[in-house]
Amino acid sequence: MSVLRRDPTTNRWVIFGDPPPAARTPGDACPFCTGHESMTPPEIVAWGPPQRRPDAPGWQVRVVPNARPLLRIESALERHADLIYDTTSGTGAHEIVIETPEHQRSLAALPKAQVALVLKAWAERIRDLKKDPRFRSIFVFKNQGALAGAWMPDHSHSQVMGLPVTPKALQEILAVARAHYRDKERCVFCDILREELEYGQRLVQVTEHFVALAPYASRYPYEYWILPREHSADYETTEPALFDDLAGVLLASLGRLEDILPEPAYNLFLYSSPNRDARKGYWTTLAQDFHWHIAIMPRLVQTAGFEVGSGLYANPVLPEDAARMLRGGTPSGDDGAGAPSG
């Protein structure tokens, strides 16, 4: 059973548990492929034809418990003090979203309808896990490539975790968003969208409902975000019809990333609102001050000691150049930036 401990000097929670599984070898059978359903724990939910039996072939997207979870859903949540320290039982959910039944390593290689179904699966799992008051936040992420931490790098999948705490990275974003709203009565992300849509140099793609952009202070080369143009704090409330547009933006931008960096390693994070039912009365302005977004962070090199020790990031690629490249232009050329669409 894992346990979480909080560092009182940083408010960062750390999970102590089982070591990660050994890396798979190329000859191993893939447990995520269709026909190998018995190699995973019983599925939580799957999308496919109505006549399909559970844990049988015929699915399009399948969600299963992680066979080696960092957190376990079966145990009661226990919080207690350990002298001056805080600790929490390793209670939570850890799920795998198998994004395709075919043995395909890249999300960018899937059809748009398949990617839209993956995005809908994320929303469905967030909605379901938020019903559990033990979980303060639901975190969706994807590790693409070994450098980004993927254990199963050759079959496209993502992960969903129900956490008994709010992770520090999300805490920091929420705190800044709340402070900005208290000072200016506006969402900081909406302000960023207005500025970037007017300026244009850091835009990657603009559609009717979504904007992809390279953030002004990108931490990683070719980092970019995808945000809804209409303010929304909760990813899971996205209208189902909009997932097709979001899938198109994600596919196009990942495709251009793969043109720049063949077989890139990257982390994808979905930052959506924490579970307000888990802390009633705490997130009083969250619906107004927070804006859900997807962050894609390519991993060209391992994080160096300077970044780890200082928290400052050194990025050799300016976001303006990254945006030009992700639009299909050249690092220093004029490719008609302003409001790219389509």
N, C-alpha and C positions, 0 to 999 in steps of 0.2 A: 504494500500500500504506500503510495507516495504521500508527501507532505509539503506544504508551502510555508516558507518562512519569509518574513518581511524585514528588509534592511532599514532600520530606523533613520539612517543618515541620508537615504535617498528615496524612501518609500517604494523601493523596487521589491517585488515579490519574486522568489526563486522557488522552482519546483525541484524537490529531491525525490528521485524515484529510480526505477530500473534503468540500466544502461540501454542505449538504442540497440536495435538488432544489428547483426552483422550484415554487411552489404551483400546483395544478391550477386551471384555469378551469372554470366551470360547464358549458361546452359540450364539454369533453373526454370521450372515451369512458372508461368506468370499467374498468380492467383486472381488477377483482375480481369483476365480474358474470359469471354463467353465460353461456357462449357466447363469452367473451373470454379463454379459457384461454391462447391463444397470446400474449397481451400480457404474461404473467408468465414468469419462468424456469420450467423444468420442475418439476412438483410433487415434494415430498419424500414426502408421504403424503396421502391423502384418505380420507374416510369416505363411503360411498355403496353402492349395490347391487353385488353381486359381479361382475356381468357388465359393469360400466362399464369403459371403457378409460381409461388414464391420460391426464391433460390433455384430457379431454373433458367435456361437460356431464353432469349426473346426480349430482354430488357434493352432500353436505350441509355438510361442513366440509373446507377444503382448506388445506394448509400448503405454502408455497413459499419459496424463498430470497428475501431482500430484494434487489431489483434494484440498490439503491445501499447495500450493506452498510457498516456502520461497521467490522466485522471480517470477515476472510475465512478460510474453513475449509481452503482448499487449501494454505496455507503451513505450514512447520514452525515450531514455537514456539521463539523465541530470546530469551533473557534475558541482559543484560549490563550492566556498569557504564559510565557516562559521567562520568568524573571522580568527584565525590562522589554522583552521581545514579544512579538505577536506571531502566532502560528495557526495554520488552518489545515484541516484534513484534506487529502487529495481527492476531494469529491468534485465530480464534473462529468462532462461528456467529451468524448474524443471519437469523431466519426470520419470516415473516408468517403468522399464523393468520387466514385469511379465514373469518369466523364465520357467514356465510350466503351462499348463491348469489344472493339477491335484493338489490336496491339499497336497503338499509335503513341509516340512519345510527346508530340507537340499539340497543344490546344489550338495553335494557329492553323493546323492542318485539317481541323474538323469543319464540317459544313456549318453555315450560320444557324440553321435550325437546331442543330445539335448543341452549339454553344448557348443559344437562347434557353434550351432546356436545362443546361448546367446552371445558368444564372437563376432560373426559376427554382431549381433544387436548392440553391443557397438560401433563397428567400423562404422557402417552405421549411427548411431546417431551422432557420432563425426564429420564425414564427412559433414553431413547435417547442423549441428549447426555451424560449422566453416565458412559456407557461410555467416553468419550474422556478420557484422563487429562490432556490439555492444558487442559481446562476446570476451573477451580477452583470456579466457581459458575454456576448457570443462573438467569437473571433473566427473569421474565415480567412484562410491563407492557402497559397499554392507555392510549392518549391519546385522550380523547373531546373533540372540539371544538378549534377553532383556538387558543384561549387556553391549552389544555393541551398544545399542540405537535403536534396531529394534522396530518399532511400530506394524508391522504385522509379528511377529516372526514365525508364523506357515504356511506361504506360501512363497516359495522361490522367491525373487525378488531383484533387484538392482536398483540404481538410477543414472540418468545422469543429470548434471546441466551445463547450459551455464552461465558463470559468467562474469559480466562487469569489473571484476578486476582479477588479478593473486593472488591466495591465498598465504599466507605467507609461508606455508610449501613447496609449489612448487617454490616460489621465492628463498628460501634458497637453494634448490637443484639445480636450474638453475644457481644461482650465483656461487656456488662451482664448478659446471661443466664448466662454462665459464672461471673461474680463472684457473682451472687445464689445460684447453686447451690452454690458453694464455701462461702459463708457460712451458708446455711440448708438445704442439701440438698433444695431444692424448686425447681421451675420457676417463674420469675417470672410467666409468662403464666398458669399454673394458679392462682397466688395471685390475680392480677387477676380471673380468671374467678370464683373463689369469692367475692371481695369484691363484685364487680358483681352477681352473681346474688343475693347476700344483700341488698344495698343497693337495687338496682333502678332508681335514678333515671337512670342513663346507659344502660340497656338499650334497644335498638331492636327486637330480635326474638329470641326464644328458641324453638328447636325441639328435637327429641329429640337431635340430633347437633351442632348449631351454635348459636353465639351471635353476634349482631351488636350492637355497643355503640359508644358515643361515648367515645373515650379521655379519661381524666381531664385530661390536658394536651394537648388537640387543638391542632395547629398551624394548621389551616385551618377556616373556618366549615363546619359540617355534615360534618366528617371523621368517618368511622366505620371500624371494623374488623370482620371476620368471622373467627371462630376455631372450630376443632373443640372440642367439649366434652371429648372424650377426648384425652389428651396424645399428640401425634405431632410429630416433627421434620420428617418427609418428606412433602410434599404428594403425591408420586407414589405413595405406598403406600396412599392413601385407597381404601377398598373401592369398587368401581364402583357398587354399589347406593346409596352415600351421595351420589353426585353429583346425583341428582335432588333430594334435600333441600337441598344446597348451592345448586343452581340456583334453587330456590324462594326461599331467603333473599336471594340476590343480586338476583333479579328484583323481589321485593317492596320491598327497600330502595332499589334504583335507581328504581323507580316512584314511591316517596314522595319521593325526592330531586327527581325531575322535577316533582312537584306543587309543591314548595317553590320550585324554581329552574327555570322552563321552559327546556328545551334546555340543561341545565347542561354546562359544560366541567369535566372532572375527569380525574385520573390514577388509575389502578388499578395497584397493585403487589402481586405475589405474593411474599411473603418465605418461601422454603423453605430447607432446609438446604443448605450448600455441599457440594461433591463430596468426600466423605471419601476416596475412592480416589486423588484427585489429591494429597493430603497425608496419607499414611498415618502414623498415630501422633500426629497433631496434634490432631484433634478428639476427645479421649478421653472427654469427658462430653457431647458434643453431643446424643446420643439422649435424654439425661435432662434437659438444661437448656434446650433450644430448643423452640419451639412454632410451627409454621407458621401463617401468618395472611395474610389479604388486607386491604390498606388502600385505602380509597377516599377521595381527597382532592380535593374540589371546588376549582376555581380561579375565584374570583369576581373577583379583581384580580391584577395582576402583582405578584410579590414585590418589595417596596420595598427601598431602600438599607439601612435599618436591619436588616432580616432578613438580607440578603445579607452585610453587613459584620460583624454581631454574632453571627449564628447564633441569635439570639432571635427568636421569632415573636410578633406581636401579633394576637390573635384577638378580634374583637368579639362573638362568639357563644359563650356558655358551653356546655360539652358537655351539661349537664343540659337546657338549652333546646333544643339541637340534637336530643337524643334524643327529647324530647317532640314536636318537629316531625316527626321521621322516623317516629315511631309514629303520626302523624296527629293529634296534639293541638295545643295552642296554646303559645306560648313561656312563659307564666306560669301556665297552667291546670293543674289536676289531672286527668290523663287515665287514672288508674288504674295508674300505674307500679308495678311490683313484679316481675312476671315475664311480660312479654308473650310470646305464643306464636302459632303458626300461620303 
